[in-house]
Amino acid sequence: MFGKKKKAPAPAFDVTQKLKKTWYGGKKRIPTTKAEQRKMKEAILKVYPEAIVIDDNAKRQRELDWIDRIKEYDALFND
């Protein structure tokens, strides 16, 4: 009846873009600089130490992961 409370997964934040107001009252997303990404990442990790922060380096690594999967697949069938 009174079980342990499940721990919520760590939140994920994308710091590669930020919201900017336009002239006509709208909002659009624009890319952030490396310095802005470092500041945002530092502020987020102060509040959420276990958070997942997605920056340019993380996106680049994710884009290159498919190469490793192809190599593993190729090695599996070449044996």
MARTORVEX-21047 format. One line per 8 residues: number of its first residue (from 1); their letters; for each residue x, y, z of C-alpha. Coordinates in Angstrom, 3 decimals. Example, Ala and Ser with C-alpha at 12.3 -4.5 7.8 and 13.67 -1.06 7.14 Angstrom:
2
1	AS	12.300,-4.500,7.800  13.670,-1.060,7.140
end
This chain:
79
1	MFGKKKKA	0.000,0.000,0.000  2.731,2.428,0.951  5.537,1.634,-1.455  8.659,3.518,-2.242  8.230,6.615,-4.299  9.748,6.159,-7.750  12.499,8.571,-8.599  11.796,10.741,-11.625
9	PAPAFDVT	14.274,10.457,-14.497  16.872,13.183,-14.859  15.571,16.123,-16.917  17.159,16.882,-20.286  17.920,20.427,-21.429  18.881,21.569,-24.931  21.168,24.618,-24.773  21.927,24.813,-28.510
17	QKLKKTWY	19.118,27.309,-29.144  17.458,30.163,-27.273  14.235,32.136,-27.708  14.531,35.648,-29.099  11.759,38.228,-29.490  11.034,39.426,-33.009  10.026,42.920,-34.050  6.368,42.021,-34.355
25	GGKKRIPT	5.964,40.477,-30.897  6.603,36.896,-31.919  9.393,34.607,-30.800  11.901,32.604,-32.759  14.713,30.218,-31.905  18.262,31.279,-32.684  21.507,29.353,-32.140  23.578,30.066,-29.048
33	TKAEQRKM	27.317,30.640,-28.976  29.765,28.291,-27.267  30.221,30.771,-24.394  26.445,31.030,-23.863  26.179,27.244,-23.904  28.855,26.932,-21.205  27.111,29.517,-18.986  23.700,27.903,-19.448
41	KEAILKVY	25.114,24.432,-18.759  26.819,25.638,-15.579  23.603,27.272,-14.306  21.503,24.185,-15.086  23.925,21.798,-13.386  23.881,23.959,-10.223  20.119,23.471,-9.941  19.907,19.908,-11.318
49	PEAIVIDD	23.246,18.120,-10.731  22.075,14.900,-12.454  20.507,16.671,-15.461  21.344,15.772,-19.044  22.519,18.836,-20.976  22.528,18.623,-24.754  25.056,20.987,-26.312  26.861,21.076,-29.664
57	NAKRQREL	29.382,18.441,-28.568  26.637,16.027,-27.484  24.730,16.538,-30.742  27.857,15.943,-32.805  28.554,12.722,-30.882  24.974,11.521,-31.415  25.229,12.259,-35.139  28.368,10.106,-35.376
65	DWIDRIKE	26.965,7.165,-33.374  25.400,5.652,-36.493  28.901,4.935,-37.845  29.695,2.783,-34.814  26.410,0.873,-35.176  27.193,0.111,-38.839  30.666,-1.139,-37.911  29.200,-3.416,-35.210
73	YDALFND	26.574,-4.732,-37.631  29.198,-5.341,-40.302  31.503,-7.147,-37.834  28.613,-9.358,-36.707  27.926,-10.643,-40.212  31.547,-10.874,-41.357  32.418,-13.524,-38.756
end
